[in-house]
Amino acid sequence: MLIIRRILHGSSAAALLLVPVLSAGPAAAGDAPPPSAVVGGERLGAAGVQVAAGAPALPKDLTGKSWVVADAGSGQVLASFNAHAQLPPASTLKMLFADTVLPRFNASDVHRVTWSELQGMGAGSSLVGIKEDLDYKVEDLWRGVFLSSGNDAVHVLANMNGGVAKTVADMQARAEQLQARDTHVVSPDGYDMDGQVTSAYDLTLFARAGLRNPEFRAYCATRSAQFPGAVDKKTGQRGSFGIANTDRLLGKYPGLIGVKNGYTTNAGATYTGAAERDGRTLLVTVMHPAESPKVYDEAAALLDWGFAAAGKVEPVGVLAEDRGAEQSSPAPAAKPVADGPSAGAGAGTSAGAAPGPDSGRAAHAAASGPGPVTWSAVGLCAAVAAVGLLRLRALRRRAAARAED
């Protein structure tokens, strides 16, 4: 669409100013899809159960408000129910927190906790038991996040990352990289907050991305650990206490890898699980069943169904790819400096900011130049401008002729 404005020169019409405005018409090849497009496929945006005709019968008595069964390897969504319904996440949002922040610190780093880092947690938050003015290894803090779902561990790590507000912004940016468009982050720990929502589809994306990190995978698979305790005033020695993973399927469902469970009054029970069988890894997310303990029963039943159906049914959608992985891929070196270990070894686990969600798209635009829609608008502007110029010349000739008369 072109907005044409007339510019007056004195009392005579002198020229036309053309302002190109791209309309919301059909996108040309290579353009971004329209905002209304459903991530993962149109069927995933439809209400109710989505499963291919002829598929094995789904488990009976499923009560979750939303669920997804997907193949982690191929990304195929095998079945779903209200996949994009926006619901409160509870502690399953900690998967996004870990996927965002975990790569920024070395596991062996030591941090002394301050009083301020333990403030701002919601009433009734799950805690691992961190104390101020004591040192903790980063790996212990992450065990507190994954095993005990400790909001205190989340807040300490968030402050190490530059603060809660910055971490929330980082998580939102990471969600955008993962194309998790149903997610709005308000708190890093998943505690009930106004406007904080996600979906079964997005939680499945978070789990898939997180499991690609060996540290994430190891933490969520840990069933129990010793956690640093307080210092004994008599002996001066620091004690420890045992913590156990609150995921009730871990160690019970065959082949279960993890990943995260959650519960709040508003969210009900939420759960994302990953299990491996015969070289195939499936992901299942269940949100807000009728009764909280049923979240594990329903997840296990859907995993059983998924392993029976995988490779035999047509998918109803697909898990979106991680755009951040493309953005962070380093350019190949022009020439190796010397043989031997890379000077950047270990940099993947050091502290640092994640790439911005638009950096890859900006780089692509700079490399490829203006797209076809832009060139079409420019050409149209030039054509109309030429017509305006010819019109201007004709008006001037008529004015000159009248002056001679």
Solvent accessible surface area in square Angstrom, and as a share of the most:
residue,aa,sasa,rsa
1,M,139,0.62
2,L,38,0.19
3,I,67,0.34
4,I,93,0.47
5,R,135,0.49
6,R,157,0.57
7,I,87,0.44
8,L,122,0.61
9,H,136,0.61
10,G,74,0.71
11,S,119,0.77
12,S,71,0.46
13,A,34,0.26
14,A,18,0.14
15,A,46,0.35
16,L,58,0.29
17,L,80,0.40
18,L,24,0.12
19,V,47,0.27
20,P,68,0.42
21,V,52,0.30
22,L,100,0.50
23,S,73,0.47
24,A,113,0.88
25,G,43,0.42
26,P,139,0.87
27,A,59,0.46
28,A,37,0.29
29,A,98,0.76
30,G,85,0.82
31,D,52,0.27
32,A,83,0.64
33,P,71,0.45
34,P,76,0.48
35,P,135,0.85
36,S,98,0.63
37,A,36,0.28
38,V,41,0.23
39,V,18,0.10
40,G,14,0.13
41,G,30,0.29
42,E,122,0.55
43,R,108,0.39
44,L,2,0.01
45,G,42,0.41
46,A,46,0.35
47,A,91,0.70
48,G,22,0.21
49,V,75,0.43
50,Q,19,0.08
51,V,41,0.23
52,A,13,0.10
53,A,109,0.85
54,G,87,0.83
55,A,21,0.17
56,P,54,0.34
57,A,96,0.74
58,L,38,0.19
59,P,32,0.20
60,K,177,0.75
61,D,118,0.61
62,L,44,0.22
63,T,52,0.30
64,G,4,0.04
65,K,102,0.43
66,S,0,0.00
67,W,5,0.02
68,V,0,0.00
69,V,0,0.00
70,A,0,0.00
71,D,8,0.04
72,A,18,0.14
73,G,64,0.62
74,S,64,0.42
75,G,1,0.01
76,Q,70,0.31
77,V,0,0.00
78,L,2,0.01
79,A,0,0.00
80,S,0,0.00
81,F,52,0.22
82,N,40,0.20
83,A,1,0.01
84,H,36,0.16
85,A,35,0.27
86,Q,103,0.46
87,L,29,0.15
88,P,26,0.16
89,P,3,0.02
90,A,0,0.00
91,S,15,0.09
92,T,0,0.00
93,L,1,0.00
94,K,2,0.01
95,M,1,0.00
96,L,0,0.00
97,F,0,0.00
98,A,0,0.00
99,D,18,0.09
100,T,6,0.03
101,V,0,0.00
102,L,2,0.01
103,P,46,0.29
104,R,13,0.05
105,F,21,0.09
106,N,55,0.28
107,A,31,0.24
108,S,78,0.50
109,D,56,0.29
110,V,92,0.53
111,H,40,0.18
112,R,143,0.52
113,V,0,0.00
114,T,62,0.36
115,W,155,0.55
116,S,70,0.45
117,E,17,0.07
118,L,30,0.15
119,Q,74,0.33
120,G,74,0.71
121,M,50,0.23
122,G,23,0.22
123,A,94,0.73
124,G,84,0.81
125,S,19,0.12
126,S,50,0.32
127,L,102,0.51
128,V,10,0.06
129,G,27,0.26
130,I,11,0.06
131,K,108,0.46
132,E,73,0.33
133,D,90,0.46
134,L,30,0.15
135,D,51,0.26
136,Y,3,0.01
137,K,92,0.39
138,V,1,0.00
139,E,43,0.19
140,D,17,0.09
141,L,0,0.00
142,W,2,0.01
143,R,60,0.22
144,G,0,0.00
145,V,1,0.01
146,F,6,0.02
147,L,0,0.00
148,S,20,0.13
149,S,9,0.06
150,G,0,0.00
151,N,6,0.03
152,D,4,0.02
153,A,0,0.00
154,V,0,0.00
155,H,11,0.05
156,V,0,0.00
157,L,0,0.00
158,A,0,0.00
159,N,50,0.26
160,M,42,0.19
161,N,12,0.06
162,G,56,0.54
163,G,15,0.15
164,V,51,0.30
165,A,85,0.66
166,K,85,0.36
167,T,0,0.00
168,V,24,0.14
169,A,62,0.48
170,D,28,0.14
171,M,0,0.00
172,Q,42,0.19
173,A,26,0.20
174,R,32,0.12
175,A,0,0.00
176,E,80,0.36
177,Q,5,0.02
178,L,6,0.03
179,Q,25,0.11
180,A,2,0.01
181,R,120,0.44
182,D,19,0.10
183,T,8,0.05
184,H,93,0.42
185,V,7,0.04
186,V,47,0.27
187,S,11,0.07
188,P,1,0.00
189,D,3,0.02
190,G,1,0.01
191,Y,61,0.23
192,D,41,0.21
193,M,88,0.39
194,D,141,0.73
195,G,49,0.47
196,Q,6,0.02
197,V,35,0.20
198,T,0,0.00
199,S,0,0.00
200,A,0,0.00
201,Y,0,0.00
202,D,0,0.00
203,L,0,0.00
204,T,0,0.00
205,L,6,0.03
206,F,0,0.00
207,A,0,0.00
208,R,17,0.06
209,A,8,0.06
210,G,0,0.00
211,L,14,0.07
212,R,131,0.48
213,N,35,0.18
214,P,104,0.66
215,E,45,0.20
216,F,1,0.00
217,R,86,0.31
218,A,62,0.48
219,Y,17,0.07
220,C,1,0.01
221,A,44,0.34
222,T,38,0.22
223,R,150,0.55
224,S,76,0.49
225,A,23,0.18
226,Q,110,0.49
227,F,1,0.00
228,P,26,0.16
229,G,8,0.07
230,A,61,0.47
231,V,65,0.37
232,D,68,0.35
233,K,203,0.86
234,K,195,0.83
235,T,89,0.52
236,G,49,0.47
237,Q,126,0.56
238,R,83,0.30
239,G,40,0.38
240,S,66,0.42
241,F,78,0.32
242,G,54,0.52
243,I,16,0.08
244,A,65,0.50
245,N,23,0.12
246,T,62,0.36
247,D,7,0.04
248,R,145,0.53
249,L,18,0.09
250,L,17,0.08
251,G,46,0.44
252,K,159,0.68
253,Y,19,0.07
254,P,91,0.57
255,G,41,0.39
256,L,20,0.10
257,I,17,0.08
258,G,0,0.00
259,V,5,0.03
260,K,3,0.01
261,N,20,0.10
262,G,9,0.08
263,Y,131,0.50
264,T,23,0.13
265,T,125,0.73
266,N,90,0.46
267,A,1,0.01
268,G,7,0.06
269,A,5,0.04
270,T,1,0.00
271,Y,0,0.00
272,T,0,0.00
273,G,0,0.00
274,A,0,0.00
275,A,0,0.00
276,E,78,0.35
277,R,88,0.32
278,D,148,0.77
279,G,74,0.71
280,R,89,0.32
281,T,24,0.14
282,L,0,0.00
283,L,0,0.00
284,V,0,0.00
285,T,0,0.00
286,V,0,0.00
287,M,1,0.00
288,H,47,0.21
289,P,5,0.03
290,A,78,0.61
291,E,109,0.49
292,S,42,0.27
293,P,79,0.50
294,K,53,0.23
295,V,3,0.02
296,Y,23,0.09
297,D,94,0.49
298,E,6,0.03
299,A,0,0.00
300,A,20,0.16
301,A,34,0.26
302,L,0,0.00
303,L,0,0.00
304,D,72,0.37
305,W,13,0.04
306,G,0,0.00
307,F,31,0.13
308,A,51,0.40
309,A,0,0.00
310,A,10,0.08
311,G,69,0.66
312,K,158,0.67
313,V,21,0.12
314,E,127,0.57
315,P,49,0.31
316,V,8,0.05
317,G,15,0.14
318,V,70,0.40
319,L,2,0.01
320,A,16,0.12
321,E,94,0.42
322,D,17,0.09
323,R,67,0.25
324,G,6,0.05
325,A,54,0.42
326,E,127,0.57
327,Q,37,0.16
328,S,67,0.43
329,S,74,0.48
330,P,122,0.77
331,A,90,0.70
332,P,127,0.80
333,A,88,0.68
334,A,115,0.89
335,K,161,0.68
336,P,112,0.70
337,V,152,0.87
338,A,79,0.61
339,D,150,0.78
340,G,56,0.54
341,P,134,0.84
342,S,81,0.52
343,A,117,0.90
344,G,43,0.42
345,A,79,0.61
346,G,55,0.52
347,A,63,0.49
348,G,61,0.59
349,T,50,0.29
350,S,49,0.31
351,A,72,0.56
352,G,45,0.43
353,A,87,0.67
354,A,44,0.34
355,P,56,0.35
356,G,35,0.34
357,P,27,0.17
358,D,82,0.42
359,S,52,0.34
360,G,22,0.21
361,R,113,0.41
362,A,63,0.48
363,A,64,0.50
364,H,127,0.57
365,A,56,0.44
366,A,88,0.69
367,A,93,0.72
368,S,72,0.46
369,G,31,0.29
370,P,71,0.45
371,G,30,0.29
372,P,69,0.43
373,V,47,0.27
374,T,55,0.32
375,W,147,0.51
376,S,77,0.50
377,A,17,0.13
378,V,76,0.44
379,G,42,0.40
380,L,92,0.46
381,C,21,0.13
382,A,61,0.47
383,A,55,0.43
384,V,34,0.20
385,A,47,0.36
386,A,52,0.40
387,V,99,0.57
388,G,7,0.07
389,L,87,0.43
390,L,113,0.56
391,R,128,0.47
392,L,23,0.11
393,R,121,0.44
394,A,21,0.17
395,L,54,0.27
396,R,150,0.55
397,R,158,0.58
398,R,131,0.48
399,A,49,0.38
400,A,55,0.42
401,A,51,0.40
402,R,165,0.60
403,A,88,0.68
404,E,150,0.67
405,D,156,0.81
